[in-house]
Amino acid sequence: MKAPQHPDLGASLEQSRSGLRDTHRRSLTRMLFLVTGSALVVFACLQVLNGYLWLAAGEFVAGAMLFLGVTRINRTPHLQGWIYSYLISGFSFFLLIMLVPEASVTAFVWVLMMPVLAYLLLGKKEGFLLSAPFMLAGCVAYYFHLEFIVEAGSMIDLLNMVLCAVLMLVFIHLYETRREEAEQKLFTLAQTDALTGLSNRASFQSALSRTLAECDRSGSGFALVIMDIDHFKVVNDTMGHDAGDHVLQSIGHRLTERLRTTDSVGRLGGEEFGLILRDVKPEDSFELMDELRQRIADSELRYGEAVIHVTASFGIAHYPDHGREVETLFRTADRCLFNGKRAGRNTVARAGVSPVRGQRLAGRPG
């Protein structure tokens, strides 16, 4: 059996922020740096003509820093630091030009962009914590920009600003909340076998790769078990596929109820299941699987008025004794399973653990 290759979806989801993976965040941040830096150079030239030389100098310096960021953002290990520096500096600059008389009468519109940028680059929690205080400060700055509110027109301007800022923040927050919920549902569907509720093949493969990497770092071991229901085709052919689905669901429940929280189980396809047993010795994994084999053989699965009896065969491979790569472990466990089938089914077969050279496969009929 060849193990499929695919990305670790769980890790990928954990690394995402507002639906953007790090590679996408780097590309977006690089584009923002380039656009903002170019705009600042243009604004700096205009501020020179406007007579605000100190403001123009600040914009030239900020633009130069952003152009430097364009060249480094794709390879820096401190992406989060660059993003925070950009957002905090940008938001502070927005507030500053709102307070400078005649610097720009429309600078307040940038307050409405704060939650968009913050949520997009930082996600819901960090985006809210950063943008909300700056938006509040922006509304206060706009109040001082209006100087004294003594007439209805000024009050209308202030209320429009405050209302738009609040609505923008609320809408962005609600959107991000719903997006996270939808992404989590899609992730669950992508990782779960719809029939049994167990991990599907892709998810199991991710767990196996993750387990192998962790055990390689810690020096511990684990057992990979491949299990197959014996003569499952007979159940489908004689009683129908609904009965077969019932058997698969029952077997899935049997597998999960006997495992620890550190272990993993998944449906690899058809009537084949995979198990990962962490920190177990070869003898212990053999005894555990033999006990599970016996429980399955002794169980009576009721389907309507009928009682279905099934058995299962198991193949076991251990890391690192029987391989240090996923493909090698799968191949060894699959070969053990095949030998167990040939020995008469209802067996637990494992790769021999004797230190003697020329190890052989050992099977134990049920």
SULBEL-V327172 format. One record per residue. RES is the residue in one small letter. PHI is phi in whole degrees, 0 to 359 (999 if undefined). Layout:
BEGIN
res=[RES	RES]
phi=[PHI	PHI]
END
This chain:
BEGIN
res=[m	k	a	p	q	h	p	d	l	g	a	s	l	e	q	s	r	s	g	l	r	d	t	h	r	r	s	l	t	r	m	l	f	l	v	t	g	s	a	l	v	v	f	a	c	l	q	v	l	n	g	y	l	w	l	a	a	g	e	f	v	a	g	a	m	l	f	l	g	v	t	r	i	n	r	t	p	h	l	q	g	w	i	y	s	y	l	i	s	g	f	s	f	f	l	l	i	m	l	v	p	e	a	s	v	t	a	f	v	w	v	l	m	m	p	v	l	a	y	l	l	l	g	k	k	e	g	f	l	l	s	a	p	f	m	l	a	g	c	v	a	y	y	f	h	l	e	f	i	v	e	a	g	s	m	i	d	l	l	n	m	v	l	c	a	v	l	m	l	v	f	i	h	l	y	e	t	r	r	e	e	a	e	q	k	l	f	t	l	a	q	t	d	a	l	t	g	l	s	n	r	a	s	f	q	s	a	l	s	r	t	l	a	e	c	d	r	s	g	s	g	f	a	l	v	i	m	d	i	d	h	f	k	v	v	n	d	t	m	g	h	d	a	g	d	h	v	l	q	s	i	g	h	r	l	t	e	r	l	r	t	t	d	s	v	g	r	l	g	g	e	e	f	g	l	i	l	r	d	v	k	p	e	d	s	f	e	l	m	d	e	l	r	q	r	i	a	d	s	e	l	r	y	g	e	a	v	i	h	v	t	a	s	f	g	i	a	h	y	p	d	h	g	r	e	v	e	t	l	f	r	t	a	d	r	c	l	f	n	g	k	r	a	g	r	n	t	v	a	r	a	g	v	s	p	v	r	g	q	r	l	a	g	r	p	g]
phi=[999	262	286	288	255	193	288	283	292	296	297	296	293	297	276	283	226	55	82	255	282	302	297	289	296	296	296	294	296	298	295	296	299	295	294	294	299	295	295	295	297	296	297	298	297	291	292	299	294	278	96	263	292	294	291	297	297	298	291	296	296	298	298	297	296	292	295	296	298	302	279	244	295	286	236	289	278	249	302	298	295	298	295	298	298	295	292	295	295	296	295	296	295	302	294	297	290	290	268	277	302	63	293	193	281	247	298	297	296	291	300	287	274	302	293	299	293	295	292	293	267	244	92	294	293	291	297	293	298	275	283	301	298	292	293	297	297	296	294	295	297	293	299	291	296	282	63	253	270	242	226	299	298	293	297	297	299	294	295	299	297	296	297	296	295	296	296	298	296	295	296	296	294	296	299	294	297	294	294	298	297	294	295	294	294	296	298	298	297	289	260	244	284	296	282	263	79	278	297	276	299	297	294	296	298	297	297	293	297	294	298	298	295	293	290	295	286	271	80	268	232	203	247	257	240	247	241	225	284	288	51	295	300	296	297	298	288	266	240	99	289	297	295	298	297	297	296	299	295	293	296	302	293	299	292	287	289	257	262	275	292	278	272	228	218	209	265	277	141	59	258	254	234	234	228	239	250	277	53	236	280	305	294	291	295	297	296	297	290	291	295	294	302	292	296	294	294	274	282	245	264	272	226	65	271	268	241	252	249	227	233	218	242	232	236	238	229	245	262	261	301	246	148	244	233	301	298	294	294	299	296	293	297	293	293	297	299	299	295	295	297	294	283	126	68	53	229	241	241	221	290	299	248	293	290	294	296	77	299	237	277	243	235	226	291	280]
END
